[in-house]
Amino acid sequence: MSLQDILKKILEKAQQEAKAIEAETADKKKAIEQQYKSKEKEAHQALEVKTNEALESIDRKTQSMARREASKLTGAAKKDLIDSVLATFIDHLSQLDDKTYKQIVSKLLEQITEQDGALQVSKGKKSLFDTQFEIKESEDVKGGFIFSNKQVEIDNTFESLVLSQFRPQLEIYFSEQLKLV
């Protein structure tokens, strides 16, 4: 055998080993590519799940914020309506007929235990007060009266009574009447 035949055999053997290595490498490459595609698909699915969860969370939060905002706006509108109704009620009290007006202020005067003092009353209502107190008409008093002496001042104006003393009960009453609750 000649050197050339020996080299040829070695070269053929080397080519066979190279082909075997190449085939083995191709199989490993395919396995790695499949593994990579599988992991990429899993990562994509996980990302899609997280994205959907995030979108659902944003949607829930947006709906919640919208409900809160609507509730806040509704509450403000209801408050404005009640304030308007109370203002109208105060105006109505101030314009009552003389007999009813006198009955209301008489009941309020009965609660004053002071012996001396002065009353501030609405313009044109002085004649409706049967009392020992000095009576002064005032533009500031829209209905009812303000009692004062050296020791105390009692604000029994209709506005003060409605907005301070009886507001919670009147708000409930008018809310029920207007079907706001």
Backbone torsions as a table, in degrees:
resi	resn	phi	psi	omega
1	MET	NA	138.1	-175.8
2	SER	-92.7	167.1	-179.1
3	LEU	-61.3	-36.1	-179.1
4	GLN	-67.6	-39.0	179.0
5	ASP	-68.2	-37.6	179.5
6	ILE	-65.3	-45.9	-179.4
7	LEU	-64.0	-37.4	180.0
8	LYS	-64.0	-41.9	179.4
9	LYS	-65.8	-42.0	179.4
10	ILE	-63.9	-42.3	179.9
11	LEU	-64.6	-41.2	178.9
12	GLU	-64.7	-42.0	179.3
13	LYS	-64.3	-41.2	179.6
14	ALA	-64.5	-39.0	179.1
15	GLN	-66.7	-39.6	178.1
16	GLN	-64.0	-42.8	179.0
17	GLU	-66.1	-38.9	179.2
18	ALA	-64.4	-41.0	178.6
19	LYS	-65.3	-40.6	179.0
20	ALA	-63.9	-43.4	178.7
21	ILE	-64.8	-41.5	179.5
22	GLU	-62.5	-44.1	179.1
23	ALA	-63.6	-43.6	178.7
24	GLU	-63.9	-42.4	179.7
25	THR	-65.1	-40.2	179.2
26	ALA	-63.1	-41.9	177.9
27	ASP	-63.2	-43.5	178.7
28	LYS	-64.5	-39.7	-180.0
29	LYS	-62.7	-44.5	177.9
30	LYS	-62.1	-42.5	179.5
31	ALA	-62.7	-43.3	179.1
32	ILE	-65.1	-43.1	179.2
33	GLU	-62.4	-42.6	178.4
34	GLN	-64.6	-41.1	178.6
35	GLN	-63.8	-42.4	179.5
36	TYR	-63.8	-45.9	179.2
37	LYS	-62.5	-40.7	179.0
38	SER	-62.7	-45.7	179.2
39	LYS	-67.3	-37.8	178.3
40	GLU	-63.8	-42.5	178.6
41	LYS	-63.6	-43.5	177.5
42	GLU	-61.5	-44.3	179.6
43	ALA	-64.1	-40.9	178.3
44	HIS	-63.6	-42.9	178.5
45	GLN	-64.9	-42.1	178.6
46	ALA	-63.1	-41.5	178.3
47	LEU	-64.6	-39.8	178.5
48	GLU	-64.4	-41.6	177.8
49	VAL	-62.6	-46.0	179.7
50	LYS	-63.6	-40.0	179.1
51	THR	-62.9	-45.5	178.6
52	ASN	-62.8	-41.8	177.8
53	GLU	-62.6	-42.7	179.3
54	ALA	-64.0	-42.6	179.2
55	LEU	-64.7	-41.4	177.4
56	GLU	-63.9	-40.2	178.7
57	SER	-64.3	-44.3	178.4
58	ILE	-62.9	-41.5	179.3
59	ASP	-62.5	-45.1	178.1
60	ARG	-62.0	-44.0	-179.8
61	LYS	-65.5	-39.7	178.9
62	THR	-64.2	-43.8	177.9
63	GLN	-62.6	-41.9	179.1
64	SER	-63.5	-44.2	178.9
65	MET	-64.0	-39.8	178.7
66	ALA	-64.0	-42.0	177.2
67	ARG	-63.1	-43.4	178.8
68	ARG	-62.3	-43.8	-179.6
69	GLU	-64.8	-42.6	178.1
70	ALA	-63.6	-41.0	178.6
71	SER	-63.9	-41.7	179.2
72	LYS	-63.9	-44.6	179.1
73	LEU	-65.8	-40.3	178.0
74	THR	-64.5	-43.5	178.2
75	GLY	-61.2	-42.7	178.9
76	ALA	-64.7	-41.5	178.9
77	ALA	-64.8	-41.5	178.1
78	LYS	-63.8	-42.1	179.1
79	LYS	-62.5	-44.8	178.4
80	ASP	-61.0	-41.5	179.1
81	LEU	-64.2	-45.7	178.4
82	ILE	-62.1	-43.8	177.8
83	ASP	-58.5	-41.8	179.1
84	SER	-65.0	-42.6	179.4
85	VAL	-64.9	-41.6	179.2
86	LEU	-64.6	-39.8	177.3
87	ALA	-63.0	-41.6	177.7
88	THR	-65.0	-39.9	178.5
89	PHE	-62.8	-42.5	177.7
90	ILE	-61.9	-44.8	177.4
91	ASP	-59.8	-41.8	179.2
92	HIS	-62.0	-43.4	178.4
93	LEU	-60.5	-39.6	-178.7
94	SER	-67.6	-23.4	-176.0
95	GLN	-106.1	17.3	179.1
96	LEU	-61.8	157.6	175.0
97	ASP	-63.8	156.1	-173.2
98	ASP	-57.4	-39.1	-178.2
99	LYS	-63.4	-49.5	-179.4
100	THR	-66.4	-41.9	178.7
101	TYR	-58.1	-46.9	-179.0
102	LYS	-62.5	-39.0	178.6
103	GLN	-62.4	-42.0	-178.7
104	ILE	-66.5	-49.2	-176.7
105	VAL	-69.3	-29.5	176.4
106	SER	-63.7	-43.4	177.4
107	LYS	-62.4	-40.2	178.9
108	LEU	-68.0	-38.7	178.7
109	LEU	-66.5	-31.9	179.0
110	GLU	-61.2	-26.1	-178.3
111	GLN	-79.9	-12.0	-179.6
112	ILE	-87.3	121.2	-177.1
113	THR	-98.1	-4.3	-179.4
114	GLU	-68.2	152.1	-178.6
115	GLN	-94.4	-28.3	-179.6
116	ASP	-135.2	156.0	179.7
117	GLY	156.2	-172.3	-177.9
118	ALA	-132.4	153.3	177.0
119	LEU	-116.4	136.7	168.6
120	GLN	-103.1	125.4	-177.5
121	VAL	-127.1	167.2	178.9
122	SER	-65.0	152.1	174.5
123	LYS	-58.6	133.4	176.9
124	GLY	82.8	2.2	-177.3
125	LYS	-110.7	2.0	-175.6
126	LYS	-56.2	-38.8	-175.6
127	SER	-69.0	-13.7	-177.8
128	LEU	-86.6	-2.1	-176.2
129	PHE	-106.2	114.1	173.6
130	ASP	-98.4	98.8	-176.1
131	THR	-157.7	162.0	177.6
132	GLN	-84.4	-9.5	-176.5
133	PHE	-76.7	151.4	173.7
134	GLU	-67.4	137.0	-176.4
135	ILE	-118.5	129.0	177.0
136	LYS	-124.6	134.0	176.1
137	GLU	-83.5	144.4	-176.2
138	SER	-142.7	141.3	175.1
139	GLU	-70.2	-25.9	-176.2
140	ASP	-72.2	-26.1	-178.4
141	VAL	-93.0	118.5	-177.3
142	LYS	-94.6	-14.2	179.4
143	GLY	178.1	148.6	-175.7
144	GLY	81.3	-146.9	-178.4
145	PHE	-159.9	166.6	171.4
146	ILE	-122.1	121.1	176.2
147	PHE	-95.7	139.6	175.1
148	SER	-151.3	147.8	169.3
149	ASN	-146.6	-165.0	-176.3
150	LYS	-67.0	-28.4	-175.2
151	GLN	-96.0	-30.4	-168.0
152	VAL	-148.1	155.4	169.9
153	GLU	-131.3	126.9	-179.1
154	ILE	-117.8	118.9	-178.7
155	ASP	-95.4	99.8	177.1
156	ASN	-110.0	36.4	172.8
157	THR	-72.7	152.4	-179.7
158	PHE	-60.4	-37.5	179.2
159	GLU	-61.3	-47.2	-179.5
160	SER	-64.9	-43.8	-179.5
161	LEU	-62.8	-45.6	-178.0
162	VAL	-68.9	-47.3	-172.7
163	LEU	-82.4	-23.6	-178.5
164	SER	-104.8	-56.8	-171.5
165	GLN	-80.9	-41.8	-172.8
166	PHE	-110.3	7.3	-175.4
167	ARG	-56.7	-50.1	-177.6
168	PRO	-56.9	-45.1	-179.4
169	GLN	-66.4	-40.6	-179.2
170	LEU	-69.3	-36.1	177.2
171	GLU	-62.1	-43.7	178.6
172	ILE	-63.0	-47.3	-178.6
173	TYR	-59.5	-51.2	-177.8
174	PHE	-69.8	-32.7	176.3
175	SER	-62.4	-41.8	178.8
176	GLU	-68.0	-42.9	-179.0
177	GLN	-64.1	-36.9	-179.3
178	LEU	-89.0	0.8	179.9
179	LYS	57.4	46.9	177.7
180	LEU	-91.5	-10.2	179.1
181	VAL	-114.7	NA	NA
